[in-house]
């Protein structure tokens, strides 16, 4: 697991540096030319950088090993960091809404130059590359913080496209397009935040991560297992905890029954990626069958 956290930390540091550079380019030039949508996009990128810092802190906490106080480890700190990123998204969108409404009430024409389009075009290409790179690695590593951060950056892509369209509209003589585009950017930011909250809540509410039938089939494929029930899974995609009850022949010795349980654990871990721990409860076959019939009735 330490190798996993080191990899995620390294990726976040690289993306942090890139986000700072794009934020300064868009935000700085937006302020210089009085373009609200460009400044808004720069602020959005600046929050991308802030989310990277939150991610680094979250990963550092999540990397702590299990102890007596936290026997299941600290992996959920990664999920809490994802929620903090969502909170930043909501905060940044509110600031942009206020600025856009103020611009609609007091219109002003931003200065649009060829350099404006060049800055937006270059930063757009950078964001596309960063978002794809982070999302692919996030899915590969099963890292919720990388996936959340990539979605944050993806919203930056849509925002940048909107800004470019707004710049074109202003150039054509429609100055109100600038604050209107800024409001659309806010909507995209809010949708991204809601998506992150939705994914994070599944982890915090212990949503089942593996279909019960998959676990039952794997357990029953092990020699000596008569029945399987009361399957529960929880955790994160890369750190899944499994509970299940299996019925074994009551004539088996304790050692033999224990070996069956170990084989079930091994089967589940080798066939399902990301399983960290499996707890197998052994029950006599007759008792298990009676319990299953009672539950069905």
C-alpha positions as CSV (number, residue, x, y, z in Angstrom):
1,X,0.0,0.0,0.0
2,X,2.9,2.4,0.7
3,X,3.9,2.2,-3.0
4,X,0.4,3.1,-4.0
5,X,0.4,6.2,-1.7
6,X,3.8,7.3,-3.0
7,X,2.6,7.0,-6.6
8,X,-0.5,9.0,-5.9
9,X,1.5,11.6,-4.0
10,X,4.0,12.0,-6.9
11,X,1.2,12.4,-9.4
12,X,-0.5,15.1,-7.3
13,X,2.7,17.1,-7.0
14,X,3.3,17.1,-10.8
15,X,-0.3,18.2,-11.4
16,X,-0.1,20.9,-8.7
17,X,2.8,22.6,-10.5
18,X,1.0,22.4,-13.8
19,X,-2.2,23.9,-12.3
20,X,-0.3,26.8,-10.7
21,X,1.2,27.7,-14.1
22,X,-2.1,27.6,-16.0
23,X,-3.9,29.5,-13.2
24,X,-1.3,32.3,-13.3
25,X,-1.4,32.5,-17.1
26,X,-5.2,32.7,-17.4
27,X,-6.0,34.7,-14.2
28,X,-3.1,37.2,-14.7
29,X,-4.0,37.9,-18.3
30,X,-7.7,38.0,-17.5
31,X,-7.1,40.7,-14.9
32,X,-4.8,42.6,-17.3
33,X,-7.5,42.6,-20.1
34,X,-10.5,43.0,-17.7
35,X,-12.0,39.7,-18.9
36,X,-14.2,38.3,-16.1
37,X,-14.7,34.9,-17.7
38,X,-10.9,34.5,-18.2
39,X,-10.3,35.6,-14.6
40,X,-12.9,33.2,-13.4
41,X,-11.3,30.4,-15.3
42,X,-7.9,31.3,-13.8
43,X,-9.5,31.3,-10.3
44,X,-11.0,27.9,-11.1
45,X,-7.5,26.6,-12.0
46,X,-6.1,28.1,-8.8
47,X,-8.7,26.1,-6.8
48,X,-7.4,23.1,-8.8
49,X,-4.0,23.8,-7.2
50,X,-5.6,24.1,-3.8
51,X,-7.4,20.8,-4.2
52,X,-4.0,19.2,-5.0
53,X,-2.7,20.4,-1.7
54,X,-5.8,18.9,0.1
55,X,-5.2,15.7,-1.8
56,X,-1.6,15.6,-0.7
57,X,-2.6,16.1,2.9
58,X,-5.3,13.5,2.6
59,X,-3.0,10.9,1.1
60,X,-0.4,11.5,3.8
61,X,-3.1,10.8,6.5
62,X,-4.5,7.8,4.5
63,X,-1.0,6.2,4.3
64,X,-0.9,5.7,8.1
65,X,-1.0,2.0,9.0
66,X,-3.8,0.4,11.0
67,X,-3.4,0.7,14.8
68,X,-5.5,-0.2,17.9
69,X,-7.6,2.9,17.6
70,X,-8.1,2.5,13.9
71,X,-7.9,-1.2,13.1
72,X,-9.3,-0.8,9.6
73,X,-6.6,1.8,8.7
74,X,-6.9,5.4,7.7
75,X,-7.9,5.0,4.0
76,X,-11.1,7.0,4.3
77,X,-9.0,10.2,4.8
78,X,-8.6,10.0,1.0
79,X,-12.4,10.2,0.7
80,X,-12.7,13.1,3.2
81,X,-10.1,14.9,1.0
82,X,-12.3,14.3,-2.0
83,X,-15.2,16.0,-0.1
84,X,-13.0,18.9,0.8
85,X,-12.2,19.4,-2.9
86,X,-16.0,19.4,-3.6
87,X,-16.4,22.1,-0.9
88,X,-13.8,24.2,-2.6
89,X,-15.6,23.8,-5.9
90,X,-18.9,25.1,-4.3
91,X,-17.1,28.0,-2.6
92,X,-15.4,29.1,-5.8
93,X,-18.6,28.9,-7.8
94,X,-20.4,31.2,-5.4
95,X,-17.6,33.8,-5.8
96,X,-17.9,33.6,-9.5
97,X,-21.7,34.0,-9.4
98,X,-21.4,37.2,-7.4
99,X,-18.8,38.6,-9.8
100,X,-20.9,37.7,-12.9
101,X,-24.1,39.2,-11.5
102,X,-22.1,42.4,-10.7
103,X,-20.8,42.5,-14.2
104,X,-24.3,42.1,-15.7
105,X,-25.5,45.0,-13.6
106,X,-22.5,47.2,-14.5
107,X,-21.4,46.1,-18.0
108,X,-17.9,46.8,-19.2
109,X,-16.1,45.6,-22.4
110,X,-13.0,43.5,-21.8
111,X,-9.9,43.9,-24.0
112,X,-9.7,40.9,-26.3
113,X,-6.4,40.3,-28.2
114,X,-4.8,37.5,-30.2
115,X,-2.8,36.7,-27.1
116,X,-6.0,36.1,-25.1
117,X,-6.9,33.3,-27.5
118,X,-3.3,32.0,-27.4
119,X,-3.3,31.8,-23.6
120,X,-6.7,30.1,-23.5
121,X,-5.8,27.7,-26.3
122,X,-2.5,26.6,-24.8
123,X,-3.9,26.2,-21.3
124,X,-6.9,24.2,-22.7
125,X,-4.6,21.7,-24.3
126,X,-2.6,21.4,-21.1
127,X,-5.8,20.8,-19.1
128,X,-7.0,18.1,-21.5
129,X,-3.7,16.2,-21.1
130,X,-3.7,16.6,-17.3
131,X,-7.3,15.5,-16.9
132,X,-6.9,12.4,-19.1
133,X,-3.6,11.5,-17.4
134,X,-5.0,11.8,-13.9
135,X,-8.3,10.1,-14.7
136,X,-6.6,7.1,-16.3
137,X,-4.1,6.6,-13.5
138,X,-6.9,7.2,-10.9
139,X,-8.9,4.4,-12.4
140,X,-5.9,2.1,-12.7
141,X,-4.8,2.7,-9.2
142,X,-8.4,2.8,-7.9
143,X,-7.7,6.1,-6.2
144,X,-10.8,8.2,-5.3
145,X,-8.7,11.3,-4.8
146,X,-7.1,11.2,-8.3
147,X,-10.5,10.5,-9.9
148,X,-12.1,13.4,-8.0
149,X,-9.2,15.7,-8.9
150,X,-9.4,14.7,-12.6
151,X,-13.1,15.6,-12.6
152,X,-12.2,18.9,-11.1
153,X,-9.7,19.5,-13.9
154,X,-12.3,18.2,-16.5
155,X,-14.6,21.0,-15.4
156,X,-11.7,23.4,-16.2
157,X,-11.7,22.1,-19.7
158,X,-15.4,22.9,-20.2
159,X,-14.9,26.2,-18.6
160,X,-12.0,27.1,-20.9
161,X,-14.0,26.2,-24.0
162,X,-16.8,28.4,-22.7
163,X,-14.3,31.3,-22.2
164,X,-13.0,31.0,-25.7
165,X,-16.6,31.1,-27.1
166,X,-17.2,34.1,-24.8
167,X,-14.1,35.9,-26.2
168,X,-15.3,35.3,-29.7
169,X,-18.8,36.7,-28.8
170,X,-17.2,39.8,-27.2
171,X,-15.0,40.3,-30.3
172,X,-18.2,40.2,-32.4
173,X,-19.8,42.9,-30.3
174,X,-21.6,41.1,-27.5
175,X,-19.9,42.1,-24.3
176,X,-22.6,40.5,-22.0
177,X,-21.4,37.1,-23.3
178,X,-18.4,37.4,-20.9
179,X,-20.4,37.4,-17.6
180,X,-23.0,34.9,-19.0
181,X,-20.2,32.5,-19.9
182,X,-18.9,33.0,-16.3
183,X,-22.3,31.9,-14.9
184,X,-22.3,28.8,-17.1
185,X,-18.8,27.9,-15.8
186,X,-20.3,28.2,-12.3
187,X,-23.0,25.6,-13.2
188,X,-20.3,23.2,-14.5
189,X,-18.3,23.6,-11.3
190,X,-21.4,22.8,-9.2
191,X,-22.2,19.7,-11.2
192,X,-18.6,18.5,-10.7
193,X,-18.8,19.1,-7.0
194,X,-22.1,17.1,-6.8
195,X,-20.5,14.2,-8.7
196,X,-17.6,14.1,-6.2
197,X,-20.0,14.2,-3.2
198,X,-22.1,11.4,-4.8
199,X,-19.1,9.1,-5.3
200,X,-17.6,9.9,-1.8
201,X,-20.9,9.2,0.0
202,X,-20.9,5.6,-1.4
203,X,-17.6,5.0,0.5
204,X,-18.7,6.7,3.7
205,X,-22.1,5.0,3.8
206,X,-20.4,1.6,3.2
207,X,-22.2,0.8,-0.1
208,X,-21.7,-2.8,-1.2
209,X,-18.7,-2.9,-3.6
210,X,-19.1,-6.5,-4.9
211,X,-22.3,-8.3,-5.9
212,X,-23.3,-10.9,-3.4
213,X,-23.7,-13.6,-6.1
214,X,-20.0,-13.2,-7.0
215,X,-18.8,-13.9,-3.5
216,X,-21.2,-16.8,-3.0
217,X,-20.1,-18.4,-6.3
218,X,-16.4,-18.1,-5.3
219,X,-17.1,-19.5,-1.8
220,X,-19.1,-22.5,-3.2
221,X,-16.4,-23.3,-5.7
222,X,-14.1,-24.2,-2.8
223,X,-14.2,-27.9,-1.8
224,X,-15.8,-28.4,1.6
225,X,-18.2,-25.5,1.4
226,X,-21.9,-26.5,1.6
227,X,-23.6,-23.2,1.7
228,X,-22.8,-19.5,1.8
229,X,-24.9,-16.5,3.1
230,X,-24.8,-13.2,5.0
231,X,-22.3,-11.7,2.5
232,X,-21.2,-8.1,3.2
233,X,-18.7,-5.9,1.4
234,X,-17.6,-2.3,2.1
235,X,-14.7,0.0,1.9
236,X,-13.1,1.6,-1.2
237,X,-12.4,0.3,-4.7
238,X,-8.8,-0.4,-3.9
239,X,-9.4,-1.5,-0.3
240,X,-12.4,-3.8,0.0
241,X,-13.4,-5.6,3.2
242,X,-15.5,-8.8,2.9
243,X,-17.6,-10.7,5.5
244,X,-19.4,-14.0,4.8
245,X,-20.8,-17.1,6.5
246,X,-20.1,-20.5,5.1
247,X,-21.6,-23.9,6.0
248,X,-19.2,-26.9,6.3
249,X,-19.7,-30.5,7.2
250,X,-20.1,-30.8,11.0
251,X,-18.0,-33.9,11.0
252,X,-14.9,-32.0,9.9
253,X,-12.1,-31.4,12.5
254,X,-11.4,-27.9,13.6
255,X,-8.2,-27.9,11.6
256,X,-9.9,-29.1,8.4
257,X,-12.8,-26.6,8.8
258,X,-10.3,-23.8,9.3
259,X,-8.4,-24.9,6.1
260,X,-11.7,-24.6,4.2
261,X,-12.1,-21.0,5.5
262,X,-8.6,-20.2,4.5
263,X,-9.2,-21.5,1.0
264,X,-12.3,-19.4,0.7
265,X,-10.4,-16.3,1.7
266,X,-7.6,-17.1,-0.8
267,X,-10.1,-17.6,-3.6
268,X,-11.8,-14.3,-3.0
269,X,-8.6,-12.3,-2.7
270,X,-7.1,-13.9,-5.9
271,X,-10.2,-13.4,-8.0
272,X,-11.4,-9.9,-6.9
273,X,-9.0,-7.0,-7.3
274,X,-8.6,-4.7,-4.3
275,X,-9.7,-7.0,-1.5
276,X,-7.7,-6.3,1.6
277,X,-9.4,-8.5,4.2
278,X,-11.8,-11.4,4.3
279,X,-13.6,-12.6,7.4
280,X,-15.1,-16.1,7.1
281,X,-17.5,-17.3,9.7
282,X,-17.8,-21.1,9.9
283,X,-21.1,-22.8,10.7
284,X,-22.1,-26.5,10.8
285,X,-23.9,-27.4,7.6
286,X,-27.2,-28.4,9.3
287,X,-27.4,-25.2,11.3
288,X,-26.6,-23.2,8.2
289,X,-29.3,-24.8,6.2
290,X,-31.9,-24.4,9.0
291,X,-30.9,-20.7,9.2
292,X,-31.3,-20.2,5.5
293,X,-34.7,-21.9,5.4
294,X,-35.9,-19.7,8.3
295,X,-34.7,-16.6,6.6
296,X,-36.5,-17.5,3.4
297,X,-39.8,-18.1,5.2
